[in-house]
Amino acid sequence: MSDTITADLVDLDLSADTKEAAARALAERMAAQGRVTDLEGFLADVAAREAQMPTGLDGGIGIPHCRSAHVTEPTLAFGRSAAGIDFGAPDGPADLVFLIAAPAGADDAHLTLLSALARRLMNTGFTDALRAATDAEHAAALIRGEDAAPGGPEAAPGDTGADEGEADSADTAPDDSVAAPAAASAGAATGPTDGDRPFRIVAVTSCPTGIAHTYMAAESLENAGREAGVEIVVETQGSAGFTRLDPAVIAAADGVILAHDVPVRDKRRFAGKPTVDTGVKAAVNRPAALITEVRAKAARGETTEAAPASTPVERAGADDEGYGTRLRRWLMSGVSYMVPFVAAGGLLIALGFAIGGYEINEAPSVMDHFVWTQADSWGALLFQIGGVAFGFLVPVLAGYIAYGMADRPGLVPGFVGGAISLTINAGFLGGLAAGLIAGGVVLAIQQVNIPAALRGIMPVVVIPLISSAVVGFLMFVVIGKPIAEAQKGMTDWLAGLTGANAVLLGALLGLMMCFDLGGPVNKVAYTFATAGIAVADPGDSAMKVMAAVMAAGMVPPLAMALATTVRGRLFNRAERENGKAAWVLGASFISEGAIPFAAADPLRVIPASMAGGAVTGALSMASGATLRAPHGGIFVVPLIGNPLLYLVAIAAGVGVTTALVIVLKGLRGTTDPAGPATGEDTAPAPAAGGAGTSKETVAAQP
């Protein structure tokens, strides 16, 4: 931390009487050292952070901090006030003030050092040593860890073996290292709760800037856990990044503490456990009370709603270790953000045609001609709004694929690459390529060692500039034309599908939609369909494909609902309850409504679903049914071409699947109506509403 604080950044006689004056006095020292380029702009960022949540802590500590584009390198200034300054702490004014300044794109190593300091602020030996320091150089040395504070190794602020190592393990270590604190904590735990095992807690801490409170809360919880004799492992979602807790550690936990002021990333990992959800300052100020509260909830059996059931394919890839799994997640990140644009734009365009007729696409701009009393004007308005929404599809797809790979720095080159894809008519395929290239370029840039003077402008200037230039060059000059030809070939192939070829395609898409019920294969079919209609004027073949995909995706849940109604004795009580919800889920085109049944009896339910889906997909294509909207189920039937035959196709598939399920289950025998007794019937069935809340349905996908 030698370059983070020097004697020139220490004021042992801080005379300010308000937190604003204190921040200004310390910021002026930073500016004098060339570490802050715009004093007023930096102070505005400090004030904005302070407005989100007071930065005063119990024990006479104030930690104003922020990330700012006006900071050139991670910097810490320290001030000691004789009179005390009010930073909003419950126990009164602060006499130790730490102003922490991080560039908008600070590197992980420096932020890890700042997080280690934040943890040490919870140590009274460290703060007592600062109060007793006689000169600025000594105080700076204490903060840098060059002078040991009294109170033994644990109190020493420079004990990087304990502090920086902890921060590293929380933020930069490989996944399997996250389980290490559990073992260490277990050795310290002395209070068994269940046999000879201590109570186990997993926790997440995060604050808006991810610099100070995040790590203080973690340290506070860990200290309180040791005192209470419980085993606690904390995931710090800070600015230096974070490593997810080992799924085995989460599974073994008896309770969860979420101390956060920003959304917890991947929160669904903790579903189904006793949980205390609170602000990050609560973990800093009263960690023992939070531990007591979560233990009480566990004793009462209070848990959060169980996580939605996942498909076998999703469960197999949950460890994120394989490249194929990561690639799928990156692509699904883009698709999930794109689908709402497809849904909104497609429905608006479909409504425009319904109101104004199929000539509405030739209407003049509503800015030039709009008559309030004419239906044609309203149809044109809806059509043109939908067209604008469709214009975002490829840029959003590319931007959020890059975001899934490289986080926020990937957005700019991703959006630029997606826009170029539209410009050169590379379409959906170009967006996929642009997003992957943009994410890869940003990740490559982030591996380069950058001089400290440039770190502050990396995220706002350097990374967007270089990555956009590279992506633009590749898209315009190198790969854009071949991708555009491939896109044109796919479009021409779809337009030429007739007769048996179209029916076979419908059957194939129906099989894919029903294979894993919301998993990767389902998503490939759905993405193929939405890509075809994600243009201003899709052809009939593309709209037939969309209709077939939606129809097939409705079959499994509707068939399971019908089967539980006509042959309820073949299903246990939980499955019959799930069947009631499956009526609504299937009608809404939420394929996940069949997951509870597939999870409990995959060898019978999945093949039966695939058979029905293939029948529906083939009949839909044969009937010539078309659909401009990418979602909606039976609620968009008025917008479907040949709606009667479309409903017949769905009914036929539902009948096939229902009959096969009943026959296959009937060969096995009757299930105990009170619940499964033995064998494969003992597989747990998720709650009726669980499948309907999975992440795919949030994105309005099947």
Salt bridges, closest charged atoms under 4 A:
ASP3 OD2 - HIS110 NE2 3.05
ASP11 OD2 - ARG29 NH2 3.82
GLU40 OE2 - ARG24 NH1 2.94
GLU50 OE2 - LYS19 NZ 3.54
ASP95 OD2 - ARG131 NE 2.77
ASP107 OD1 - HIS110 ND1 2.93
ASP107 OD1 - ARG455 NE 3.79
ASP128 OD1 - ARG131 NH1 3.87
GLU137 OE2 - ARG144 NH2 3.09
GLU146 OE2 - ARG144 NE 2.84
ASP147 OD2 - HIS138 NE2 3.74
GLU166 OE1 - ARG119 NH1 2.80
ASP194 OD2 - ARG197 NH2 3.96
GLU219 OE1 - ARG119 NH1 2.99
GLU222 OE1 - ARG119 NH1 3.13
GLU231 OE2 - ARG200 NE 3.57
GLU235 OE2 - ARG269 NH2 2.82
ASP254 OD2 - ARG197 NH1 2.86
ASP266 OD2 - ARG244 NE 3.36
ASP266 OD2 - ARG269 NE 3.55
ASP277 OD1 - HIS260 NE2 2.61
ASP277 OD2 - LYS267 NZ 2.95
GLU302 OE2 - ARG300 NE 2.62
ASP320 OD1 - ARG329 NE 2.57
ASP492 OD2 - LYS488 NZ 3.05
GLU577 OE2 - LYS580 NZ 3.18
ASP601 OD1 - ARG604 NH1 3.07
ASP601 OD2 - LYS665 NZ 2.83
ASP601 OD2 - ARG668 NH1 3.51
GLU680 OE1 - ARG604 NH1 2.91
ASP681 OD1 - ARG668 NH1 2.91
